[in-house]
């Protein structure tokens, strides 16, 4: 779910061209449910903490920043990590 307005995403886009499309892709991605509690409110985990990834995490609940856990899925409900590869939307 988006956490910021369209105006904020435009500001991110001015600093990081292409980030708006990336945010849209993340929002549309089919992520697996939590393997612990079954919730569908999950996020992809990214490990880099730089301006680009910080803006991604600021924009959507579907991105979690956590060094050392990149590639995992984070559950926004129970707060646990699981190792699952998100499905690609065709």
PDB file of N, CA, C and O in Angstrom:
ATOM      1  N   UNK A   1       0.843  -1.161   0.000  1.00  0.00           N
ATOM      2  CA  UNK A   1       0.000   0.000   0.000  1.00  0.00           C
ATOM      3  C   UNK A   1       0.900   1.240   0.000  1.00  0.00           C
ATOM      4  O   UNK A   1       1.894   1.309   0.723  1.00  0.00           O
ATOM      5  N   UNK A   2       0.530   2.195  -0.815  1.00  0.00           N
ATOM      6  CA  UNK A   2       1.299   3.443  -0.857  1.00  0.00           C
ATOM      7  C   UNK A   2       1.186   4.186   0.473  1.00  0.00           C
ATOM      8  O   UNK A   2       0.129   4.210   1.103  1.00  0.00           O
ATOM      9  N   UNK A   3       2.291   4.785   0.879  1.00  0.00           N
ATOM     10  CA  UNK A   3       2.332   5.552   2.123  1.00  0.00           C
ATOM     11  C   UNK A   3       2.508   7.045   1.878  1.00  0.00           C
ATOM     12  O   UNK A   3       2.464   7.841   2.816  1.00  0.00           O
ATOM     13  N   UNK A   4       2.708   7.426   0.621  1.00  0.00           N
ATOM     14  CA  UNK A   4       2.963   8.829   0.284  1.00  0.00           C
ATOM     15  C   UNK A   4       2.051   9.267  -0.851  1.00  0.00           C
ATOM     16  O   UNK A   4       1.455   8.441  -1.543  1.00  0.00           O
ATOM     17  N   UNK A   5       1.952  10.573  -1.030  1.00  0.00           N
ATOM     18  CA  UNK A   5       1.110  11.139  -2.085  1.00  0.00           C
ATOM     19  C   UNK A   5       1.814  11.070  -3.440  1.00  0.00           C
ATOM     20  O   UNK A   5       3.012  10.801  -3.530  1.00  0.00           O
ATOM     21  N   UNK A   6       1.035  11.319  -4.482  1.00  0.00           N
ATOM     22  CA  UNK A   6       1.587  11.373  -5.833  1.00  0.00           C
ATOM     23  C   UNK A   6       2.641  12.477  -5.947  1.00  0.00           C
ATOM     24  O   UNK A   6       3.616  12.335  -6.685  1.00  0.00           O
ATOM     25  N   UNK A   7       2.445  13.564  -5.222  1.00  0.00           N
ATOM     26  CA  UNK A   7       3.411  14.664  -5.251  1.00  0.00           C
ATOM     27  C   UNK A   7       4.764  14.228  -4.691  1.00  0.00           C
ATOM     28  O   UNK A   7       5.809  14.613  -5.216  1.00  0.00           O
ATOM     29  N   UNK A   8       4.745  13.436  -3.640  1.00  0.00           N
ATOM     30  CA  UNK A   8       6.005  12.951  -3.053  1.00  0.00           C
ATOM     31  C   UNK A   8       6.689  12.003  -4.025  1.00  0.00           C
ATOM     32  O   UNK A   8       7.908  12.052  -4.183  1.00  0.00           O
ATOM     33  N   UNK A   9       5.918  11.144  -4.676  1.00  0.00           N
ATOM     34  CA  UNK A   9       6.515  10.238  -5.668  1.00  0.00           C
ATOM     35  C   UNK A   9       7.135  11.037  -6.805  1.00  0.00           C
ATOM     36  O   UNK A   9       8.181  10.653  -7.327  1.00  0.00           O
ATOM     37  N   UNK A  10       6.514  12.129  -7.191  1.00  0.00           N
ATOM     38  CA  UNK A  10       7.101  13.001  -8.223  1.00  0.00           C
ATOM     39  C   UNK A  10       8.433  13.583  -7.746  1.00  0.00           C
ATOM     40  O   UNK A  10       9.369  13.710  -8.535  1.00  0.00           O
ATOM     41  N   UNK A  11       8.521  13.932  -6.484  1.00  0.00           N
ATOM     42  CA  UNK A  11       9.786  14.446  -5.935  1.00  0.00           C
ATOM     43  C   UNK A  11      10.853  13.348  -5.955  1.00  0.00           C
ATOM     44  O   UNK A  11      12.005  13.611  -6.299  1.00  0.00           O
ATOM     45  N   UNK A  12      10.472  12.116  -5.586  1.00  0.00           N
ATOM     46  CA  UNK A  12      11.408  10.986  -5.651  1.00  0.00           C
ATOM     47  C   UNK A  12      11.883  10.789  -7.090  1.00  0.00           C
ATOM     48  O   UNK A  12      13.067  10.556  -7.334  1.00  0.00           O
ATOM     49  N   UNK A  13      10.955  10.885  -8.035  1.00  0.00           N
ATOM     50  CA  UNK A  13      11.266  10.693  -9.453  1.00  0.00           C
ATOM     51  C   UNK A  13      12.259  11.746  -9.942  1.00  0.00           C
ATOM     52  O   UNK A  13      13.128  11.441 -10.759  1.00  0.00           O
ATOM     53  N   UNK A  14      12.141  12.966  -9.457  1.00  0.00           N
ATOM     54  CA  UNK A  14      13.072  14.024  -9.851  1.00  0.00           C
ATOM     55  C   UNK A  14      14.496  13.694  -9.398  1.00  0.00           C
ATOM     56  O   UNK A  14      15.462  14.014 -10.090  1.00  0.00           O
ATOM     57  N   UNK A  15      14.620  13.057  -8.242  1.00  0.00           N
ATOM     58  CA  UNK A  15      15.940  12.682  -7.714  1.00  0.00           C
ATOM     59  C   UNK A  15      16.446  11.355  -8.279  1.00  0.00           C
ATOM     60  O   UNK A  15      17.648  11.163  -8.458  1.00  0.00           O
ATOM     61  N   UNK A  16      15.517  10.450  -8.554  1.00  0.00           N
ATOM     62  CA  UNK A  16      15.873   9.095  -8.996  1.00  0.00           C
ATOM     63  C   UNK A  16      14.987   8.714 -10.182  1.00  0.00           C
ATOM     64  O   UNK A  16      13.969   8.047  -9.998  1.00  0.00           O
ATOM     65  N   UNK A  17      15.360   9.128 -11.401  1.00  0.00           N
ATOM     66  CA  UNK A  17      14.542   8.815 -12.572  1.00  0.00           C
ATOM     67  C   UNK A  17      14.259   7.310 -12.679  1.00  0.00           C
ATOM     68  O   UNK A  17      15.164   6.482 -12.572  1.00  0.00           O
ATOM     69  N   UNK A  18      12.994   6.984 -12.892  1.00  0.00           N
ATOM     70  CA  UNK A  18      12.580   5.590 -13.011  1.00  0.00           C
ATOM     71  C   UNK A  18      11.985   5.006 -11.740  1.00  0.00           C
ATOM     72  O   UNK A  18      11.391   3.929 -11.769  1.00  0.00           O
ATOM     73  N   UNK A  19      12.142   5.712 -10.623  1.00  0.00           N
ATOM     74  CA  UNK A  19      11.665   5.162  -9.358  1.00  0.00           C
ATOM     75  C   UNK A  19      10.140   5.069  -9.302  1.00  0.00           C
ATOM     76  O   UNK A  19       9.605   4.175  -8.646  1.00  0.00           O
ATOM     77  N   UNK A  20       9.440   5.966  -9.971  1.00  0.00           N
ATOM     78  CA  UNK A  20       7.972   5.915  -9.969  1.00  0.00           C
ATOM     79  C   UNK A  20       7.482   4.616 -10.618  1.00  0.00           C
ATOM     80  O   UNK A  20       6.549   3.988 -10.118  1.00  0.00           O
ATOM     81  N   UNK A  21       8.100   4.221 -11.710  1.00  0.00           N
ATOM     82  CA  UNK A  21       7.737   2.962 -12.371  1.00  0.00           C
ATOM     83  C   UNK A  21       8.079   1.775 -11.479  1.00  0.00           C
ATOM     84  O   UNK A  21       7.335   0.796 -11.432  1.00  0.00           O
ATOM     85  N   UNK A  22       9.192   1.860 -10.781  1.00  0.00           N
ATOM     86  CA  UNK A  22       9.587   0.776  -9.868  1.00  0.00           C
ATOM     87  C   UNK A  22       8.580   0.654  -8.723  1.00  0.00           C
ATOM     88  O   UNK A  22       8.195  -0.453  -8.348  1.00  0.00           O
ATOM     89  N   UNK A  23       8.155   1.787  -8.171  1.00  0.00           N
ATOM     90  CA  UNK A  23       7.160   1.769  -7.097  1.00  0.00           C
ATOM     91  C   UNK A  23       5.862   1.153  -7.609  1.00  0.00           C
ATOM     92  O   UNK A  23       5.249   0.332  -6.928  1.00  0.00           O
ATOM     93  N   UNK A  24       5.446   1.551  -8.807  1.00  0.00           N
ATOM     94  CA  UNK A  24       4.225   0.997  -9.393  1.00  0.00           C
ATOM     95  C   UNK A  24       4.347  -0.518  -9.580  1.00  0.00           C
ATOM     96  O   UNK A  24       3.405  -1.259  -9.303  1.00  0.00           O
ATOM     97  N   UNK A  25       5.499  -0.966 -10.048  1.00  0.00           N
ATOM     98  CA  UNK A  25       5.732  -2.403 -10.225  1.00  0.00           C
ATOM     99  C   UNK A  25       5.676  -3.170  -8.916  1.00  0.00           C
ATOM    100  O   UNK A  25       5.120  -4.265  -8.846  1.00  0.00           O
ATOM    101  N   UNK A  26       6.257  -2.585  -7.883  1.00  0.00           N
ATOM    102  CA  UNK A  26       6.226  -3.223  -6.562  1.00  0.00           C
ATOM    103  C   UNK A  26       4.791  -3.297  -6.050  1.00  0.00           C
ATOM    104  O   UNK A  26       4.382  -4.313  -5.487  1.00  0.00           O
ATOM    105  N   UNK A  27       4.038  -2.241  -6.241  1.00  0.00           N
ATOM    106  CA  UNK A  27       2.641  -2.220  -5.796  1.00  0.00           C
ATOM    107  C   UNK A  27       1.807  -3.285  -6.515  1.00  0.00           C
ATOM    108  O   UNK A  27       0.881  -3.842  -5.926  1.00  0.00           O
ATOM    109  N   UNK A  28       2.124  -3.574  -7.778  1.00  0.00           N
ATOM    110  CA  UNK A  28       1.358  -4.540  -8.564  1.00  0.00           C
ATOM    111  C   UNK A  28       1.875  -5.975  -8.419  1.00  0.00           C
ATOM    112  O   UNK A  28       1.200  -6.920  -8.827  1.00  0.00           O
ATOM    113  N   UNK A  29       3.061  -6.140  -7.842  1.00  0.00           N
ATOM    114  CA  UNK A  29       3.670  -7.464  -7.732  1.00  0.00           C
ATOM    115  C   UNK A  29       2.818  -8.400  -6.866  1.00  0.00           C
ATOM    116  O   UNK A  29       2.193  -7.982  -5.891  1.00  0.00           O
ATOM    117  N   UNK A  30       2.815  -9.653  -7.249  1.00  0.00           N
ATOM    118  CA  UNK A  30       2.137 -10.679  -6.464  1.00  0.00           C
ATOM    119  C   UNK A  30       3.166 -11.242  -5.487  1.00  0.00           C
ATOM    120  O   UNK A  30       4.098 -11.940  -5.887  1.00  0.00           O
ATOM    121  N   UNK A  31       2.990 -10.935  -4.212  1.00  0.00           N
ATOM    122  CA  UNK A  31       3.913 -11.425  -3.193  1.00  0.00           C
ATOM    123  C   UNK A  31       3.281 -12.600  -2.463  1.00  0.00           C
ATOM    124  O   UNK A  31       2.064 -12.637  -2.285  1.00  0.00           O
ATOM    125  N   UNK A  32       4.096 -13.557  -2.040  1.00  0.00           N
ATOM    126  CA  UNK A  32       3.538 -14.704  -1.321  1.00  0.00           C
ATOM    127  C   UNK A  32       3.014 -14.302   0.056  1.00  0.00           C
ATOM    128  O   UNK A  32       3.465 -13.323   0.650  1.00  0.00           O
ATOM    129  N   UNK A  33       2.065 -15.072   0.539  1.00  0.00           N
ATOM    130  CA  UNK A  33       1.558 -14.868   1.897  1.00  0.00           C
ATOM    131  C   UNK A  33       2.635 -15.273   2.896  1.00  0.00           C
ATOM    132  O   UNK A  33       3.552 -16.024   2.566  1.00  0.00           O
ATOM    133  N   UNK A  34       2.515 -14.776   4.099  1.00  0.00           N
ATOM    134  CA  UNK A  34       3.453 -15.121   5.168  1.00  0.00           C
ATOM    135  C   UNK A  34       3.374 -16.620   5.457  1.00  0.00           C
ATOM    136  O   UNK A  34       2.287 -17.178   5.607  1.00  0.00           O
ATOM    137  N   UNK A  35       4.531 -17.254   5.533  1.00  0.00           N
ATOM    138  CA  UNK A  35       4.561 -18.696   5.807  1.00  0.00           C
ATOM    139  C   UNK A  35       4.333 -18.987   7.293  1.00  0.00           C
ATOM    140  O   UNK A  35       4.166 -20.146   7.675  1.00  0.00           O
ATOM    141  N   UNK A  36       4.323 -17.961   8.123  1.00  0.00           N
ATOM    142  CA  UNK A  36       4.119 -18.149   9.563  1.00  0.00           C
ATOM    143  C   UNK A  36       2.670 -17.930   9.977  1.00  0.00           C
ATOM    144  O   UNK A  36       2.093 -18.757  10.683  1.00  0.00           O
ATOM    145  N   UNK A  37       2.069 -16.799   9.533  1.00  0.00           N
ATOM    146  CA  UNK A  37       0.709 -16.475   9.977  1.00  0.00           C
ATOM    147  C   UNK A  37      -0.318 -16.497   8.852  1.00  0.00           C
ATOM    148  O   UNK A  37      -1.520 -16.418   9.108  1.00  0.00           O
ATOM    149  N   UNK A  38       0.147 -16.605   7.602  1.00  0.00           N
ATOM    150  CA  UNK A  38      -0.760 -16.682   6.465  1.00  0.00           C
ATOM    151  C   UNK A  38      -1.233 -15.339   5.922  1.00  0.00           C
ATOM    152  O   UNK A  38      -1.996 -15.304   4.957  1.00  0.00           O
ATOM    153  N   UNK A  39      -0.797 -14.235   6.520  1.00  0.00           N
ATOM    154  CA  UNK A  39      -1.226 -12.910   6.064  1.00  0.00           C
ATOM    155  C   UNK A  39      -0.712 -12.622   4.658  1.00  0.00           C
ATOM    156  O   UNK A  39       0.392 -13.022   4.287  1.00  0.00           O
ATOM    157  N   UNK A  40      -1.529 -11.926   3.893  1.00  0.00           N
ATOM    158  CA  UNK A  40      -1.114 -11.482   2.565  1.00  0.00           C
ATOM    159  C   UNK A  40      -0.452 -10.120   2.582  1.00  0.00           C
ATOM    160  O   UNK A  40      -0.029  -9.620   1.539  1.00  0.00           O
ATOM    161  N   UNK A  41      -0.358  -9.511   3.764  1.00  0.00           N
ATOM    162  CA  UNK A  41       0.260  -8.181   3.910  1.00  0.00           C
ATOM    163  C   UNK A  41       1.765  -8.364   4.092  1.00  0.00           C
ATOM    164  O   UNK A  41       2.288  -8.276   5.203  1.00  0.00           O
ATOM    165  N   UNK A  42       2.445  -8.618   2.978  1.00  0.00           N
ATOM    166  CA  UNK A  42       3.876  -8.900   3.017  1.00  0.00           C
ATOM    167  C   UNK A  42       4.653  -7.889   2.189  1.00  0.00           C
ATOM    168  O   UNK A  42       4.077  -7.125   1.414  1.00  0.00           O
ATOM    169  N   UNK A  43       5.964  -7.898   2.364  1.00  0.00           N
ATOM    170  CA  UNK A  43       6.847  -6.960   1.675  1.00  0.00           C
ATOM    171  C   UNK A  43       8.105  -7.682   1.222  1.00  0.00           C
ATOM    172  O   UNK A  43       8.536  -8.653   1.844  1.00  0.00           O
ATOM    173  N   UNK A  44       8.693  -7.194   0.122  1.00  0.00           N
ATOM    174  CA  UNK A  44       9.995  -7.694  -0.287  1.00  0.00           C
ATOM    175  C   UNK A  44      11.041  -7.011   0.594  1.00  0.00           C
ATOM    176  O   UNK A  44      10.859  -5.868   1.014  1.00  0.00           O
ATOM    177  N   UNK A  45      12.115  -7.707   0.865  1.00  0.00           N
ATOM    178  CA  UNK A  45      13.173  -7.150   1.706  1.00  0.00           C
ATOM    179  C   UNK A  45      14.353  -6.767   0.826  1.00  0.00           C
ATOM    180  O   UNK A  45      14.854  -7.576   0.045  1.00  0.00           O
ATOM    181  N   UNK A  46      14.788  -5.518   0.968  1.00  0.00           N
ATOM    182  CA  UNK A  46      15.964  -5.017   0.257  1.00  0.00           C
ATOM    183  C   UNK A  46      17.045  -4.712   1.276  1.00  0.00           C
ATOM    184  O   UNK A  46      16.747  -4.288   2.393  1.00  0.00           O
ATOM    185  N   UNK A  47      18.293  -4.925   0.902  1.00  0.00           N
ATOM    186  CA  UNK A  47      19.385  -4.761   1.851  1.00  0.00           C
ATOM    187  C   UNK A  47      20.110  -3.436   1.781  1.00  0.00           C
ATOM    188  O   UNK A  47      20.744  -3.033   2.756  1.00  0.00           O
ATOM    189  N   UNK A  48      20.035  -2.753   0.663  1.00  0.00           N
ATOM    190  CA  UNK A  48      20.775  -1.501   0.526  1.00  0.00           C
ATOM    191  C   UNK A  48      20.068  -0.347   1.211  1.00  0.00           C
ATOM    192  O   UNK A  48      18.863  -0.159   1.047  1.00  0.00           O
ATOM    193  N   UNK A  49      20.810   0.408   1.963  1.00  0.00           N
ATOM    194  CA  UNK A  49      20.218   1.577   2.609  1.00  0.00           C
ATOM    195  C   UNK A  49      20.903   2.808   2.020  1.00  0.00           C
ATOM    196  O   UNK A  49      21.821   3.385   2.603  1.00  0.00           O
ATOM    197  N   UNK A  50      20.420   3.177   0.850  1.00  0.00           N
ATOM    198  CA  UNK A  50      20.873   4.369   0.149  1.00  0.00           C
ATOM    199  C   UNK A  50      19.630   5.154  -0.247  1.00  0.00           C
ATOM    200  O   UNK A  50      18.515   4.671  -0.055  1.00  0.00           O
ATOM    201  N   UNK A  51      19.797   6.338  -0.789  1.00  0.00           N
ATOM    202  CA  UNK A  51      18.660   7.192  -1.115  1.00  0.00           C
ATOM    203  C   UNK A  51      17.570   6.501  -1.910  1.00  0.00           C
ATOM    204  O   UNK A  51      16.389   6.646  -1.594  1.00  0.00           O
ATOM    205  N   UNK A  52      17.949   5.749  -2.941  1.00  0.00           N
ATOM    206  CA  UNK A  52      16.965   5.096  -3.800  1.00  0.00           C
ATOM    207  C   UNK A  52      16.115   4.108  -3.012  1.00  0.00           C
ATOM    208  O   UNK A  52      14.887   4.186  -3.036  1.00  0.00           O
ATOM    209  N   UNK A  53      16.762   3.182  -2.317  1.00  0.00           N
ATOM    210  CA  UNK A  53      15.995   2.174  -1.584  1.00  0.00           C
ATOM    211  C   UNK A  53      15.252   2.779  -0.402  1.00  0.00           C
ATOM    212  O   UNK A  53      14.174   2.304  -0.046  1.00  0.00           O
ATOM    213  N   UNK A  54      15.802   3.805   0.206  1.00  0.00           N
ATOM    214  CA  UNK A  54      15.088   4.480   1.294  1.00  0.00           C
ATOM    215  C   UNK A  54      13.819   5.128   0.769  1.00  0.00           C
ATOM    216  O   UNK A  54      12.796   5.119   1.454  1.00  0.00           O
ATOM    217  N   UNK A  55      13.864   5.692  -0.435  1.00  0.00           N
ATOM    218  CA  UNK A  55      12.666   6.269  -1.033  1.00  0.00           C
ATOM    219  C   UNK A  55      11.645   5.195  -1.370  1.00  0.00           C
ATOM    220  O   UNK A  55      10.446   5.410  -1.195  1.00  0.00           O
ATOM    221  N   UNK A  56      12.103   4.031  -1.856  1.00  0.00           N
ATOM    222  CA  UNK A  56      11.180   2.928  -2.122  1.00  0.00           C
ATOM    223  C   UNK A  56      10.448   2.526  -0.844  1.00  0.00           C
ATOM    224  O   UNK A  56       9.226   2.380  -0.840  1.00  0.00           O
ATOM    225  N   UNK A  57      11.197   2.348   0.233  1.00  0.00           N
ATOM    226  CA  UNK A  57      10.597   1.930   1.504  1.00  0.00           C
ATOM    227  C   UNK A  57       9.691   3.011   2.084  1.00  0.00           C
ATOM    228  O   UNK A  57       8.697   2.704   2.742  1.00  0.00           O
ATOM    229  N   UNK A  58      10.032   4.268   1.842  1.00  0.00           N
ATOM    230  CA  UNK A  58       9.191   5.364   2.328  1.00  0.00           C
ATOM    231  C   UNK A  58       7.876   5.427   1.569  1.00  0.00           C
ATOM    232  O   UNK A  58       6.866   5.877   2.111  1.00  0.00           O
ATOM    233  N   UNK A  59       7.882   4.976   0.308  1.00  0.00           N
ATOM    234  CA  UNK A  59       6.711   5.105  -0.551  1.00  0.00           C
ATOM    235  C   UNK A  59       5.676   4.006  -0.366  1.00  0.00           C
ATOM    236  O   UNK A  59       4.485   4.244  -0.567  1.00  0.00           O
ATOM    237  N   UNK A  60       6.109   2.799   0.016  1.00  0.00           N
ATOM    238  CA  UNK A  60       5.182   1.666   0.041  1.00  0.00           C
ATOM    239  C   UNK A  60       5.458   0.715   1.199  1.00  0.00           C
ATOM    240  O   UNK A  60       6.602   0.533   1.617  1.00  0.00           O
ATOM    241  N   UNK A  61       4.392   0.116   1.705  1.00  0.00           N
ATOM    242  CA  UNK A  61       4.537  -0.886   2.766  1.00  0.00           C
ATOM    243  C   UNK A  61       5.032  -2.212   2.205  1.00  0.00           C
ATOM    244  O   UNK A  61       5.296  -3.149   2.958  1.00  0.00           O
ATOM    245  N   UNK A  62       5.158  -2.290   0.893  1.00  0.00           N
ATOM    246  CA  UNK A  62       5.559  -3.538   0.251  1.00  0.00           C
ATOM    247  C   UNK A  62       7.069  -3.659   0.097  1.00  0.00           C
ATOM    248  O   UNK A  62       7.554  -4.576  -0.567  1.00  0.00           O
ATOM    249  N   UNK A  63       7.820  -2.733   0.710  1.00  0.00           N
ATOM    250  CA  UNK A  63       9.287  -2.791   0.745  1.00  0.00           C
ATOM    251  C   UNK A  63       9.731  -2.622   2.187  1.00  0.00           C
ATOM    252  O   UNK A  63       9.282  -1.715   2.887  1.00  0.00           O
ATOM    253  N   UNK A  64      10.621  -3.508   2.624  1.00  0.00           N
ATOM    254  CA  UNK A  64      11.207  -3.440   3.967  1.00  0.00           C
ATOM    255  C   UNK A  64      12.722  -3.411   3.792  1.00  0.00           C
ATOM    256  O   UNK A  64      13.277  -4.233   3.062  1.00  0.00           O
ATOM    257  N   UNK A  65      13.390  -2.476   4.452  1.00  0.00           N
ATOM    258  CA  UNK A  65      14.852  -2.418   4.400  1.00  0.00           C
ATOM    259  C   UNK A  65      15.405  -3.153   5.602  1.00  0.00           C
ATOM    260  O   UNK A  65      15.044  -2.874   6.745  1.00  0.00           O
ATOM    261  N   UNK A  66      16.291  -4.099   5.322  1.00  0.00           N
ATOM    262  CA  UNK A  66      16.904  -4.862   6.409  1.00  0.00           C
ATOM    263  C   UNK A  66      18.184  -5.494   5.890  1.00  0.00           C
ATOM    264  O   UNK A  66      18.125  -6.508   5.194  1.00  0.00           O
ATOM    265  N   UNK A  67      19.350  -4.917   6.211  1.00  0.00           N
ATOM    266  CA  UNK A  67      20.618  -5.484   5.745  1.00  0.00           C
ATOM    267  C   UNK A  67      20.764  -6.937   6.201  1.00  0.00           C
ATOM    268  O   UNK A  67      20.434  -7.278   7.337  1.00  0.00           O
ATOM    269  N   UNK A  68      21.253  -7.769   5.321  1.00  0.00           N
ATOM    270  CA  UNK A  68      21.470  -9.172   5.647  1.00  0.00           C
ATOM    271  C   UNK A  68      20.258 -10.057   5.412  1.00  0.00           C
ATOM    272  O   UNK A  68      20.358 -11.276   5.548  1.00  0.00           O
ATOM    273  N   UNK A  69      19.130  -9.486   5.068  1.00  0.00           N
ATOM    274  CA  UNK A  69      17.921 -10.270   4.832  1.00  0.00           C
ATOM    275  C   UNK A  69      17.387 -10.069   3.415  1.00  0.00           C
ATOM    276  O   UNK A  69      16.283 -10.517   3.103  1.00  0.00           O
ATOM    277  N   UNK A  70      18.152  -9.406   2.563  1.00  0.00           N
ATOM    278  CA  UNK A  70      17.705  -9.125   1.192  1.00  0.00           C
ATOM    279  C   UNK A  70      17.262 -10.404   0.501  1.00  0.00           C
ATOM    280  O   UNK A  70      17.897 -11.450   0.634  1.00  0.00           O
ATOM    281  N   UNK A  71      16.159 -10.306  -0.239  1.00  0.00           N
ATOM    282  CA  UNK A  71      15.631 -11.458  -0.956  1.00  0.00           C
ATOM    283  C   UNK A  71      14.574 -12.211  -0.176  1.00  0.00           C
ATOM    284  O   UNK A  71      13.911 -13.089  -0.727  1.00  0.00           O
ATOM    285  N   UNK A  72      14.406 -11.887   1.084  1.00  0.00           N
ATOM    286  CA  UNK A  72      13.390 -12.547   1.886  1.00  0.00           C
ATOM    287  C   UNK A  72      12.076 -11.781   1.809  1.00  0.00           C
ATOM    288  O   UNK A  72      12.001 -10.701   1.224  1.00  0.00           O
ATOM    289  N   UNK A  73      11.060 -12.354   2.399  1.00  0.00           N
ATOM    290  CA  UNK A  73       9.749 -11.735   2.488  1.00  0.00           C
ATOM    291  C   UNK A  73       9.528 -11.364   3.956  1.00  0.00           C
ATOM    292  O   UNK A  73       9.829 -12.153   4.852  1.00  0.00           O
ATOM    293  N   UNK A  74       9.002 -10.166   4.196  1.00  0.00           N
ATOM    294  CA  UNK A  74       8.711  -9.700   5.553  1.00  0.00           C
ATOM    295  C   UNK A  74       7.201  -9.600   5.707  1.00  0.00           C
ATOM    296  O   UNK A  74       6.516  -9.106   4.812  1.00  0.00           O
ATOM    297  N   UNK A  75       6.686 -10.062   6.825  1.00  0.00           N
ATOM    298  CA  UNK A  75       5.263  -9.970   7.105  1.00  0.00           C
ATOM    299  C   UNK A  75       4.997  -8.707   7.915  1.00  0.00           C
ATOM    300  O   UNK A  75       5.545  -8.524   9.002  1.00  0.00           O
ATOM    301  N   UNK A  76       4.145  -7.837   7.369  1.00  0.00           N
ATOM    302  CA  UNK A  76       3.795  -6.598   8.063  1.00  0.00           C
ATOM    303  C   UNK A  76       2.851  -6.843   9.238  1.00  0.00           C
ATOM    304  O   UNK A  76       2.633  -5.935  10.040  1.00  0.00           O
ATOM    305  N   UNK A  77       2.289  -8.039   9.361  1.00  0.00           N
ATOM    306  CA  UNK A  77       1.359  -8.357  10.443  1.00  0.00           C
ATOM    307  C   UNK A  77       2.093  -8.973  11.633  1.00  0.00           C
ATOM    308  O   UNK A  77       2.007  -8.458  12.748  1.00  0.00           O
ATOM    309  N   UNK A  78       2.814 -10.075  11.403  1.00  0.00           N
ATOM    310  CA  UNK A  78       3.481 -10.758  12.529  1.00  0.00           C
ATOM    311  C   UNK A  78       4.935 -10.338  12.705  1.00  0.00           C
ATOM    312  O   UNK A  78       5.553 -10.666  13.719  1.00  0.00           O
ATOM    313  N   UNK A  79       5.500  -9.605  11.716  1.00  0.00           N
ATOM    314  CA  UNK A  79       6.858  -9.090  11.847  1.00  0.00           C
ATOM    315  C   UNK A  79       7.956 -10.118  11.663  1.00  0.00           C
ATOM    316  O   UNK A  79       9.092  -9.889  12.077  1.00  0.00           O
ATOM    317  N   UNK A  80       7.636 -11.250  11.047  1.00  0.00           N
ATOM    318  CA  UNK A  80       8.639 -12.294  10.845  1.00  0.00           C
ATOM    319  C   UNK A  80       9.088 -12.321   9.385  1.00  0.00           C
ATOM    320  O   UNK A  80       8.390 -11.846   8.489  1.00  0.00           O
ATOM    321  N   UNK A  81      10.273 -12.890   9.178  1.00  0.00           N
ATOM    322  CA  UNK A  81      10.852 -13.027   7.848  1.00  0.00           C
ATOM    323  C   UNK A  81      10.685 -14.458   7.366  1.00  0.00           C
ATOM    324  O   UNK A  81      10.661 -15.390   8.169  1.00  0.00           O
ATOM    325  N   UNK A  82      10.570 -14.630   6.062  1.00  0.00           N
ATOM    326  CA  UNK A  82      10.583 -15.964   5.477  1.00  0.00           C
ATOM    327  C   UNK A  82      11.312 -15.882   4.146  1.00  0.00           C
ATOM    328  O   UNK A  82      11.352 -14.830   3.507  1.00  0.00           O
ATOM    329  N   UNK A  83      11.878 -16.990   3.744  1.00  0.00           N
ATOM    330  CA  UNK A  83      12.635 -17.035   2.511  1.00  0.00           C
ATOM    331  C   UNK A  83      11.727 -17.573   1.412  1.00  0.00           C
ATOM    332  O   UNK A  83      11.584 -18.785   1.252  1.00  0.00           O
ATOM    333  N   UNK A  84      11.116 -16.663   0.656  1.00  0.00           N
ATOM    334  CA  UNK A  84      10.230 -17.042  -0.434  1.00  0.00           C
ATOM    335  C   UNK A  84      10.489 -16.089  -1.582  1.00  0.00           C
ATOM    336  O   UNK A  84      10.690 -14.892  -1.378  1.00  0.00           O
ATOM    337  N   UNK A  85      10.484 -16.619  -2.768  1.00  0.00           N
ATOM    338  CA  UNK A  85      10.701 -15.785  -3.947  1.00  0.00           C
ATOM    339  C   UNK A  85       9.357 -15.289  -4.445  1.00  0.00           C
ATOM    340  O   UNK A  85       8.466 -16.095  -4.716  1.00  0.00           O
ATOM    341  N   UNK A  86       9.187 -13.945  -4.574  1.00  0.00           N
ATOM    342  CA  UNK A  86       7.915 -13.435  -5.082  1.00  0.00           C
ATOM    343  C   UNK A  86       7.669 -13.888  -6.522  1.00  0.00           C
ATOM    344  O   UNK A  86       8.604 -13.997  -7.315  1.00  0.00           O
ATOM    345  N   UNK A  87       6.393 -14.152  -6.850  1.00  0.00           N
ATOM    346  CA  UNK A  87       6.033 -14.501  -8.215  1.00  0.00           C
ATOM    347  C   UNK A  87       6.092 -13.251  -9.084  1.00  0.00           C
ATOM    348  O   UNK A  87       5.794 -12.147  -8.627  1.00  0.00           O
ATOM    349  N   UNK A  88       6.477 -13.437 -10.334  1.00  0.00           N
ATOM    350  CA  UNK A  88       6.490 -12.316 -11.271  1.00  0.00           C
ATOM    351  C   UNK A  88       5.121 -12.209 -11.905  1.00  0.00           C
ATOM    352  O   UNK A  88       4.527 -13.213 -12.299  1.00  0.00           O
ATOM    353  N   UNK A  89       4.621 -10.985 -12.002  1.00  0.00           N
ATOM    354  CA  UNK A  89       3.328 -10.753 -12.664  1.00  0.00           C
ATOM    355  C   UNK A  89       3.567 -10.648 -14.161  1.00  0.00           C
ATOM    356  O   UNK A  89       4.405  -9.861 -14.601  1.00  0.00           O
ATOM    357  N   UNK A  90       2.850 -11.420 -14.935  1.00  0.00           N
ATOM    358  CA  UNK A  90       3.025 -11.427 -16.394  1.00  0.00           C
ATOM    359  C   UNK A  90       2.015 -10.549 -17.069  1.00  0.00           C
ATOM    360  O   UNK A  90       2.015 -10.437 -18.295  1.00  0.00           O
TER     361      UNK A  90
END
